[in-house]
């Protein structure tokens, strides 16, 4: 129950109490970790700050990954206040709605580039900033989806973006492994979050996933959080570079 006691972690991506990032943050805190939590902007702060305070977060800061310098400021605050970092969770994905709802071949270059920057390259930037703070090793987690490896109707340009994210996980695991830094992607099946609501006909995707999964059930944010806390703990010290499926077996079905 106290597997993360003494560890300090950064959680990026909480939007509200239904966020995957919040499910993970709850599990981290329950396991004894001290947390830094970010919120997107002033509009998001009233929804995120009470959740962060409920978890006893000692750092609560703004972080819009599209704004130059904000991510660096968060890591600067962590360095000044904590002097180090044991783990982080990147649970952020974004694409302009007009591009997300088009066919991949109709997506704009600017929209695709923005989706790739916010949803994938920002995780790489976080890894670079975290590396000097993880002198004793650490864990980097991000969130992906089955649409990275198979075509999921209406997932559109996010499929290639998540595929790039999963490949980045493997390359960073190889590059950072000698430093004792482990890297994983969490892959829950469809979850009803605010971010997912941007997908066209998402309710149909939820119903199909529930029917198709061997367990005939969808994962919850708490299910994802439990796996994230385990991967962050020393019990998972020999695991790295994986896509960890938390989907009731959805991904194994043809």
Kinemage of the C-alpha trace (Angstrom):
@kinemage 1
@onewidth
@group {chain A} dominant
@subgroup {mainchain}
@vectorlist {calphas} color= white
{ca unk a 1} P 0.000 0.000 0.000
{ca unk a 2} L 2.966 2.330 0.581
{ca unk a 3} L 5.069 1.262 -2.386
{ca unk a 4} L 5.699 4.869 -3.455
{ca unk a 5} L 6.475 6.354 -0.043
{ca unk a 6} L 9.313 8.845 -0.398
{ca unk a 7} L 8.879 9.160 -4.156
{ca unk a 8} L 7.991 12.409 -5.907
{ca unk a 9} L 6.072 12.538 -9.151
{ca unk a 10} L 4.700 14.945 -11.724
{ca unk a 11} L 1.198 14.449 -13.163
{ca unk a 12} L 0.341 16.327 -16.367
{ca unk a 13} L -3.094 16.012 -17.902
{ca unk a 14} L -5.773 16.264 -15.217
{ca unk a 15} L -8.805 18.091 -16.624
{ca unk a 16} L -11.461 16.914 -14.168
{ca unk a 17} L -12.359 14.029 -11.852
{ca unk a 18} L -13.029 11.750 -14.853
{ca unk a 19} L -9.524 12.141 -16.314
{ca unk a 20} L -7.219 9.160 -16.663
{ca unk a 21} L -4.537 11.359 -15.124
{ca unk a 22} L -6.671 11.842 -12.019
{ca unk a 23} L -7.193 8.099 -11.664
{ca unk a 24} L -3.426 7.682 -11.788
{ca unk a 25} L -2.798 10.577 -9.406
{ca unk a 26} L -5.171 9.034 -6.855
{ca unk a 27} L -3.290 5.738 -7.036
{ca unk a 28} L 0.099 7.450 -6.732
{ca unk a 29} L -1.026 9.394 -3.676
{ca unk a 30} L -2.641 6.340 -2.077
{ca unk a 31} L 0.675 4.517 -2.471
{ca unk a 32} L 2.472 7.294 -0.581
{ca unk a 33} L 3.882 9.507 -3.348
{ca unk a 34} L 4.193 13.279 -3.146
{ca unk a 35} L 2.784 14.944 -6.245
{ca unk a 36} L 3.199 17.946 -8.477
{ca unk a 37} L 0.085 18.561 -10.575
{ca unk a 38} L -0.391 20.891 -13.525
{ca unk a 39} L -3.471 22.521 -15.012
{ca unk a 40} L -3.871 23.838 -18.544
{ca unk a 41} L -4.793 27.484 -17.949
{ca unk a 42} L -6.836 29.882 -15.799
{ca unk a 43} L -10.080 28.434 -17.128
{ca unk a 44} L -9.039 24.910 -16.118
{ca unk a 45} L -7.564 25.806 -12.728
{ca unk a 46} L -10.872 25.828 -10.755
{ca unk a 47} L -11.541 22.277 -11.948
{ca unk a 48} L -8.051 20.929 -11.250
{ca unk a 49} L -6.773 22.747 -8.157
{ca unk a 50} L -9.363 21.264 -5.740
{ca unk a 51} L -8.476 17.761 -6.963
{ca unk a 52} L -4.761 18.428 -6.572
{ca unk a 53} L -5.277 19.843 -3.088
{ca unk a 54} L -7.398 16.838 -2.143
{ca unk a 55} L -4.400 14.649 -2.988
{ca unk a 56} L -2.055 16.811 -0.923
{ca unk a 57} L -0.054 18.007 -3.937
{ca unk a 58} L 2.800 20.260 -2.884
{ca unk a 59} L 3.278 21.829 -6.322
{ca unk a 60} L 0.317 23.022 -8.420
{ca unk a 61} L 1.279 24.939 -11.532
{ca unk a 62} L 0.001 25.993 -14.965
{ca unk a 63} L 1.302 24.129 -17.994
{ca unk a 64} L 0.043 24.663 -21.516
{ca unk a 65} L 2.325 22.561 -23.705
{ca unk a 66} L 1.658 24.910 -26.629
{ca unk a 67} L 3.073 27.896 -24.735
{ca unk a 68} L 6.878 28.265 -24.910
{ca unk a 69} L 8.568 28.086 -21.524
{ca unk a 70} L 5.668 26.804 -19.424
{ca unk a 71} L 6.877 23.195 -19.283
{ca unk a 72} L 10.390 24.364 -18.467
{ca unk a 73} L 9.001 26.532 -15.676
{ca unk a 74} L 7.288 23.512 -14.110
{ca unk a 75} L 10.509 21.526 -14.106
{ca unk a 76} L 12.375 24.530 -12.744
{ca unk a 77} L 9.952 24.700 -9.821
{ca unk a 78} L 10.402 20.961 -9.203
{ca unk a 79} L 14.178 21.343 -9.250
{ca unk a 80} L 14.064 24.279 -6.838
{ca unk a 81} L 11.538 22.759 -4.436
{ca unk a 82} L 12.324 19.058 -4.575
{ca unk a 83} L 15.778 18.817 -6.109
{ca unk a 84} L 14.815 15.642 -7.940
{ca unk a 85} L 12.010 13.632 -9.506
{ca unk a 86} L 11.130 9.935 -9.362
{ca unk a 87} L 8.360 9.613 -11.936
{ca unk a 88} L 6.064 11.496 -14.263
{ca unk a 89} L 2.811 10.864 -16.080
{ca unk a 90} L 2.113 12.458 -19.462
{ca unk a 91} L -1.616 12.086 -20.135
{ca unk a 92} L -2.131 14.687 -22.827
{ca unk a 93} L -3.477 14.440 -26.356
{ca unk a 94} L -4.784 17.156 -28.636
{ca unk a 95} L -5.725 17.700 -32.261
{ca unk a 96} L -7.751 20.535 -33.782
{ca unk a 97} L -11.343 19.348 -33.957
{ca unk a 98} L -11.680 20.021 -37.688
{ca unk a 99} L -8.642 17.830 -38.388
{ca unk a 100} L -9.657 15.129 -35.930
{ca unk a 101} L -13.027 14.707 -37.626
{ca unk a 102} L -11.606 14.478 -41.137
{ca unk a 103} L -10.111 11.495 -42.879
{ca unk a 104} L -6.375 11.203 -42.303
{ca unk a 105} L -5.704 12.036 -45.945
{ca unk a 106} L -7.701 15.239 -45.547
{ca unk a 107} L -5.896 16.449 -42.410
{ca unk a 108} L -4.010 19.719 -42.659
{ca unk a 109} L -0.255 19.888 -42.270
{ca unk a 110} L -0.622 22.401 -39.437
{ca unk a 111} L -3.232 20.307 -37.628
{ca unk a 112} L -1.196 17.144 -37.934
{ca unk a 113} L 1.937 18.922 -36.731
{ca unk a 114} L 0.119 20.354 -33.714
{ca unk a 115} L -1.320 16.945 -32.815
{ca unk a 116} L 2.129 15.383 -33.043
{ca unk a 117} L 3.757 18.139 -31.001
{ca unk a 118} L 1.256 18.185 -28.127
{ca unk a 119} L 0.438 14.476 -28.045
{ca unk a 120} L 3.873 12.971 -28.740
{ca unk a 121} L 6.854 15.302 -28.838
{ca unk a 122} L 5.851 16.927 -25.547
{ca unk a 123} L 6.513 13.561 -23.863
{ca unk a 124} L 10.000 13.549 -25.372
{ca unk a 125} L 10.549 17.092 -24.091
{ca unk a 126} L 9.428 16.008 -20.623
{ca unk a 127} L 11.862 13.098 -20.703
{ca unk a 128} L 14.740 15.427 -21.554
{ca unk a 129} L 13.849 17.782 -18.706
{ca unk a 130} L 13.312 14.910 -16.270
{ca unk a 131} L 16.559 13.079 -17.019
{ca unk a 132} L 18.882 15.316 -14.951
{ca unk a 133} L 16.391 15.200 -12.060
{ca unk a 134} L 16.350 11.380 -12.040
{ca unk a 135} L 19.896 10.783 -10.830
{ca unk a 136} L 18.786 7.613 -9.036
{ca unk a 137} L 16.601 6.437 -11.897
{ca unk a 138} L 12.887 6.887 -12.407
{ca unk a 139} L 9.801 6.101 -14.460
{ca unk a 140} L 8.187 7.924 -17.366
{ca unk a 141} L 4.581 7.061 -18.243
{ca unk a 142} L 2.371 8.168 -21.106
{ca unk a 143} L -1.084 7.171 -22.323
{ca unk a 144} L -1.814 5.577 -25.696
{ca unk a 145} L -4.688 3.727 -27.381
{ca unk a 146} L -5.216 0.597 -29.472
{ca unk a 147} L -5.780 2.814 -32.516
{ca unk a 148} L -2.006 3.161 -32.718
{ca unk a 149} L -1.644 -0.386 -34.069
{ca unk a 150} L -5.001 -1.126 -35.689
{ca unk a 151} L -7.402 1.078 -37.608
{ca unk a 152} L -10.166 2.236 -35.266
{ca unk a 153} L -13.065 3.903 -37.015
{ca unk a 154} L -13.197 7.679 -36.450
{ca unk a 155} L -9.820 7.744 -34.620
{ca unk a 156} L -8.338 9.280 -37.766
{ca unk a 157} L -5.088 11.248 -37.436
{ca unk a 158} L -4.644 10.292 -33.774
{ca unk a 159} L -3.790 6.749 -34.903
{ca unk a 160} L -0.474 7.714 -36.547
{ca unk a 161} L 0.226 10.176 -33.719
{ca unk a 162} L -0.206 7.489 -31.046
{ca unk a 163} L 1.888 5.084 -33.130
{ca unk a 164} L 4.699 7.638 -33.031
{ca unk a 165} L 4.212 7.953 -29.269
{ca unk a 166} L 4.513 4.194 -28.753
{ca unk a 167} L 7.651 4.054 -30.893
{ca unk a 168} L 9.086 6.944 -28.877
{ca unk a 169} L 8.492 4.934 -25.694
{ca unk a 170} L 10.661 2.113 -27.031
{ca unk a 171} L 13.457 4.374 -28.214
{ca unk a 172} L 13.527 6.366 -24.972
{ca unk a 173} L 13.518 3.152 -22.926
{ca unk a 174} L 16.636 2.081 -24.805
{ca unk a 175} L 18.329 5.475 -24.535
{ca unk a 176} L 17.521 6.111 -20.869
{ca unk a 177} L 17.788 2.552 -19.574
{ca unk a 178} L 21.486 2.931 -18.668
{ca unk a 179} L 20.444 5.826 -16.399
{ca unk a 180} L 17.950 3.577 -14.607
{ca unk a 181} L 14.993 5.382 -16.182
{ca unk a 182} L 12.106 3.162 -17.305
{ca unk a 183} L 9.509 4.186 -19.895
{ca unk a 184} L 6.005 2.798 -20.482
{ca unk a 185} L 2.815 3.535 -22.375
{ca unk a 186} L -0.493 2.795 -20.668
{ca unk a 187} L -3.112 1.558 -23.134
{ca unk a 188} L -6.612 1.442 -21.679
{ca unk a 189} L -9.499 0.635 -23.944
{ca unk a 190} L -12.022 3.373 -24.662
{ca unk a 191} L -12.839 5.475 -21.593
{ca unk a 192} L -15.440 8.201 -21.349
{ca unk a 193} L -13.199 11.210 -20.693
{ca unk a 194} L -13.521 14.800 -21.841
{ca unk a 195} L -10.664 14.354 -24.296
{ca unk a 196} L -12.267 11.296 -25.875
{ca unk a 197} L -15.552 13.121 -26.348
{ca unk a 198} L -13.953 14.965 -29.258
{ca unk a 199} L -13.994 11.761 -31.314
{ca unk a 200} L -16.902 11.371 -33.695
{ca unk a 201} L -19.501 8.734 -32.620
{ca unk a 202} L -17.478 7.864 -29.526
{ca unk a 203} L -20.441 6.288 -27.719
{ca unk a 204} L -20.599 3.667 -30.457
{ca unk a 205} L -16.911 2.904 -29.923
{ca unk a 206} L -17.541 2.399 -26.208
{ca unk a 207} L -20.387 -0.014 -26.857
{ca unk a 208} L -18.397 -2.043 -29.391
{ca unk a 209} L -15.393 -2.270 -27.091
{ca unk a 210} L -17.548 -3.486 -24.212
{ca unk a 211} L -19.099 -6.165 -26.391
{ca unk a 212} L -15.789 -7.240 -27.902
{ca unk a 213} L -13.609 -7.427 -24.784
{ca unk a 214} L -13.381 -10.911 -23.212
{ca unk a 215} L -14.436 -9.436 -19.866
{ca unk a 216} L -17.346 -7.560 -21.509
{ca unk a 217} L -16.440 -4.549 -19.417
{ca unk a 218} L -14.533 -1.296 -19.871
{ca unk a 219} L -11.611 -0.266 -17.703
{ca unk a 220} L -12.048 2.611 -15.259
{ca unk a 221} L -9.622 5.392 -14.483
{ca unk a 222} L -8.916 3.606 -11.201
{ca unk a 223} L -7.950 0.440 -13.070
{ca unk a 224} L -5.458 2.474 -15.080
{ca unk a 225} L -4.186 4.160 -11.925
{ca unk a 226} L -3.486 0.849 -10.213
{ca unk a 227} L -1.305 -0.304 -13.103
{ca unk a 228} L 0.457 3.065 -13.260
{ca unk a 229} L 1.295 2.910 -9.550
{ca unk a 230} L 2.680 -0.610 -9.933
{ca unk a 231} L 4.863 0.375 -12.905
{ca unk a 232} L 6.208 3.322 -10.926
{ca unk a 233} L 7.098 1.151 -7.941
{ca unk a 234} L 10.343 -0.728 -7.408
{ca unk a 235} L 8.420 -3.981 -7.894
{ca unk a 236} L 8.411 -3.218 -11.638
{ca unk a 237} L 12.123 -2.378 -11.816
{ca unk a 238} L 12.799 -4.916 -14.595
{ca unk a 239} L 9.977 -3.714 -16.837
{ca unk a 240} L 10.550 -1.047 -19.463
{ca unk a 241} L 9.669 -0.111 -23.020
{ca unk a 242} L 6.247 -1.751 -22.921
{ca unk a 243} L 2.734 -0.900 -23.978
{ca unk a 244} L 0.706 -2.026 -20.973
{ca unk a 245} L -2.861 -2.929 -21.950
{ca unk a 246} L -5.564 -2.250 -19.377
{ca unk a 247} L -8.597 -3.076 -21.472
{ca unk a 248} L -10.199 -6.306 -20.289
{ca unk a 249} L -8.518 -8.144 -23.175
{ca unk a 250} L -9.987 -5.883 -25.897
{ca unk a 251} L -6.654 -5.745 -27.765
{ca unk a 252} L -6.340 -9.521 -28.217
{ca unk a 253} L -9.520 -9.904 -30.219
{ca unk a 254} L -9.384 -10.145 -34.000
